[in-house]
Amino acid sequence: MILEQNVPLQPYNTFGIAARAEALVRVRSDDDLRAVLQDARLAHLPRTVLGGGSNVVLTGDVKGLVLKVEVPGLRLAGETDRHWIIEAGGGVVWHELVRWTLEQGWPGLENMALIPGTVGASPVQNIGAYGVELQDRFHALDAMDLFTGEVFTLNHAQCGFGYRDSVFKHASHGPEDLGLAGRAVILRVRLALPKKWKPELGYLDLERKMAETGNANPDARTIFDWVCAIRSAKLPDPAVIGNAGSFFKNPTVTPEQCADIIAREPKVVHYPMPDGTIKLAAGWLIDACGWKGKTVGHAGVYDKQALVLVNRGTAEHPCTGGEVMTLARAIQTSVYERFGIRLEPEPVVI
């Protein structure tokens, strides 16, 4: 275990916000994390877990200890009659996992290509795109309890997955409460990829690709390429323009609420959900309020996709987390005043 002091975090958050960690340890194994927990110098420090930094907004320097998860590893952990069980270390880049599984002939993650971030962060947010969520492919994970140092395993049911939600986003309020926010670090994730694969093509962008190409039966590699092309056209590369991906969750409403909005806004983009609710496209709502391309301070709304907030700062005048959150709150107010819908941010605000 190597303890680093006063570490710049600008390279470790995709928004490119300038901030520093009071102290930082790179966690590359179970033993690294145990060493942190056994070090008396670190026992009193608050802890912040950081993966790929693609889903955080830093509003200032981070006090205490940052645990930067860099656990490596990709392997076939086992198989059943119906699934291949793939294990990836928490520090593996998610998109590299998707690419690797397809190269091995194990499809199932292609709709989630180019989602930024690491494997360890994927269950926290229950990441998803183009009709597939992590929970649809999840098998189990290994995590370490930050209080006891014990490694434990959670199955699908124990993770409490919801839309961009899991037990890792909720604090525990008692012995019967399974909230794990601030209590655990995810070390490894195992996914169950179907041997009887079928394409997931229910999203409008993928339907357009089928129509454009005349390919009504794409294989997994083709869907991967389509998703990469769609996301690259819509979403800025964080290496070029700092951003945290989709900034707001797509809100869900009742059919009655949706009908009311459609009566006023016939072009509103909406998708029926299996539970009978209707999911609205948050990007469309933001665009309808006139925010696309607008800037507040050094934070802006991406001109190709209103769901993405971007860093318009410079080296001399960097964007701050405060500017990002000021813009986010202004957008929330606009959408609520026009549609009566409260948008929820996706990133974690630190």
Buried (B, 14 or more C-beta within 10 A) or exposed (E): BEBEEEBEBBEBBBBBBBBBBBBBBBBBBBEBBBBBBEBEEBEEBEBBBBBBBBBBBBBEEBEBBBBBBBBEBBEEBEBEEEBBBBBBBBBBBBBEBBBBBBEEEBBBBBBBBBBBBBBBBBBBBBBBBBBBBBBBBBBBBBBBBBEEBEBEEBEBEBBBBEBBBBBBBBEBEEEEEEBBBBBBBBBBBBBBBBBEEEBBBEBEBBEEBBEEEEEEEBBBEBBBBBBBBBBEEBBBEBEEBBBBBBBBBBBBBEEEBBEBBEEEBEEBBBBEEEEEBBBBBBBBBBBBBEBBEBEBBBBBBBEEBBBBBBBBBEEEEBBBBBBBBBBBEBBBEBBBEBBEBEBEBBBBEB
